[in-house]
Structures are given as structure tokens and as C-alpha cells.
Amino acid sequence: MTVQTEILGDPAELVTIVDFRGKVLKSWRTPLRVAPDAPQAQSVARTWHDDIEVKVRDSLSRASQTRSKSRAKSRRQSGEAVARLFAAGIQAYSNSDFVTAKSVLLVCDELIGGDRRIAAALKRIDVLSSPNSNTLLLDSALTRENNT
């Protein structure tokens, strides 16, 4: 982004533009109250330019803060949604519905990849849903039934 000020025209005026990637986003004009060739003309132009530059930076700062708050709110809402999904996945897991649990937890992992709790739950589901594990689970269940 560039802020540029020039003395133009007859009668002379100060023209300031904000340029971003070759496109003028905003411009300001004000009459130059001294002769363009007067010694103080450059000083007047510099003061005008500095004032506009401060306004632009303040405006960008306010916009950035607004976006940051909006992003934080969106992240919080996204986190709450993932927490609900995670709870649903764990509920499916506790009901031994490993297909649903894995599907839901994979969505959670896609949304906030790298969470160790999600990775651990997915690993546990893979272990429990493997053919060898099913046999062990059935054997364990039968052993418990026989011991009671």
C-alpha cells in the first residue's frame, strides 16, 4: 500500500491517494493555500500527507481489530462445534458403534488436525475394530459371562 501526495492543477491543490496493487482505494483533495513555488508549499504538503497517513493507519488498525475479534469469535464457535462432534464420536465409541465414531472423529481431526485426544481415540478405534481385536473382545466377554 502506498500513500502519495502531489501538488496539482491551477488553482493548485493537494491531492493524496492511497494505492494498493495499482488500484486507487481512496483520494483526498484540498486547495493549496500558498503558491506552489513558495518555500512553505513543501512543508504544507508534508503536513497534509502525514495527517492523511495517520488517518489511513488508524482506519486499518480499527479494521484489523474488528477482524481479529470476528476471527476469535469464529474460532471459539468452531471449537465448540468440534467439542460437540468429539462428544458425539465418544458416545458412538462407548456404544461400540466404531464406524460412526471413526467417521465423526475423522471430521474432528480434519477440522482441528493434530489434537492428541482425537488421534488417541482414532487409534483405539482402529485397534478395537481390527479382526484380531474382535475375537479378543468376544473371548473377553465370554470369559466374563462364564465367570459370573
C-alpha positions in Angstrom: 0.0 0.0 0.0 1.3 3.5 -0.9 0.1 6.9 0.3 1.1 9.5 -2.2 0.7 13.3 -2.2 1.2 15.7 -5.0 0.6 19.4 -5.7 -1.5 19.6 -8.9 -3.6 21.9 -11.1 -4.4 25.5 -11.4 -5.5 26.7 -8.9 -3.1 24.5 -7.1 -4.4 21.8 -4.8 -3.0 19.0 -2.7 -4.1 15.5 -3.9 -3.4 12.4 -1.8 -4.2 8.9 -3.0 -4.0 5.5 -1.3 -2.8 3.0 -3.8 -2.9 -0.8 -3.3 -1.5 -3.0 -6.0 -2.0 -0.4 -8.7 -5.6 0.5 -7.7 -6.5 3.8 -6.1 -8.6 2.9 -3.0 -9.2 6.4 -1.8 -8.2 10.0 -2.6 -8.4 13.4 -0.9 -8.2 16.9 -2.3 -7.8 20.3 -0.7 -6.8 23.7 -2.1 -3.2 24.7 -1.6 -3.4 28.0 0.3 0.1 29.1 -0.6 1.7 29.5 -4.0 3.0 26.1 -5.3 6.5 27.6 -5.7 6.5 29.2 -2.2 9.1 27.8 0.2 6.5 26.6 2.6 4.5 24.7 0.0 6.5 21.6 0.5 6.1 21.8 4.3 2.3 22.3 3.9 2.2 19.3 1.6 4.3 17.1 4.0 2.0 18.0 6.9 -1.1 17.3 4.9 0.4 13.9 3.7 1.4 12.9 7.3 -2.1 13.7 8.6 -3.7 11.6 5.9 -1.2 8.8 6.5 -2.2 8.7 10.2 -5.9 8.5 9.3 -5.2 5.6 6.9 -3.2 3.7 9.5 -5.8 4.3 12.2 -8.5 3.1 9.9 -6.5 0.0 9.0 -5.8 -0.7 12.7 -9.5 -0.4 13.6 -10.4 -2.7 10.7 -7.8 -5.2 11.8 -9.1 -5.2 15.4 -12.6 -5.8 14.2 -11.4 -8.7 12.0 -9.4 -10.2 14.9 -12.4 -10.1 17.2 -14.5 -11.7 14.5 -11.9 -14.4 13.9 -11.6 -15.1 17.6 -15.4 -15.5 17.8 -15.4 -17.8 14.8 -12.6 -19.9 16.3 -14.5 -20.1 19.6 -17.7 -21.2 17.8 -15.7 -23.7 15.7 -14.1 -25.1 18.8 -17.5 -25.5 20.4 -18.7 -27.3 17.3 -15.7 -29.7 17.3 -16.2 -30.3 21.0 -19.8 -31.4 20.3 -18.7 -33.6 17.5 -16.0 -35.1 19.6 -18.6 -35.9 22.4 -20.8 -37.5 19.7 -17.9 -39.6 18.5 -17.0 -40.7 22.0 -20.7 -41.5 22.6 -20.7 -43.7 19.5 -17.5 -45.3 20.7 -19.0 -46.1 24.1 -22.0 -47.7 22.2 -19.4 -49.8 20.3 -20.5 -48.1 17.0 -16.9 -47.9 15.8 -17.8 -47.0 12.2 -19.8 -43.9 13.3 -17.2 -43.0 16.0 -14.4 -43.2 13.5 -16.3 -41.1 10.9 -17.1 -38.4 13.4 -13.6 -38.3 14.9 -12.1 -38.1 11.4 -14.2 -35.0 10.8 -12.9 -33.5 14.1 -9.4 -34.3 13.1 -9.9 -32.6 9.7 -11.2 -29.5 11.4 -8.5 -29.1 14.0 -5.8 -31.6 13.0 -3.1 -32.6 15.4 -5.2 -32.9 18.6 -3.7 -35.8 20.6 -7.0 -36.8 22.1 -8.6 -37.2 18.7 -5.5 -39.2 17.5 -5.6 -41.4 20.5 -9.4 -42.1 20.1 -8.9 -42.9 16.4 -6.0 -45.3 17.2 -8.1 -47.0 19.9 -11.0 -47.4 17.5 -8.6 -49.0 14.9 -7.3 -51.4 17.5 -10.8 -52.3 18.7 -12.3 -52.7 15.2 -9.5 -54.9 13.8 -10.4 -58.6 13.2 -8.0 -59.9 15.9 -9.4 -57.4 18.4 -13.0 -58.5 17.8 -12.0 -62.1 18.6 -10.3 -60.9 21.8 -13.3 -58.8 22.7 -15.7 -61.7 22.2 -13.4 -64.0 24.2 -13.2 -61.5 27.0 -17.0 -61.1 27.0 -17.5 -64.9 27.1 -14.9 -65.3 29.8 -16.7 -62.6 31.9 -20.1 -64.3 31.3 -18.7 -67.7 32.3 -17.1 -66.3 35.5 -20.4 -64.8 36.7 
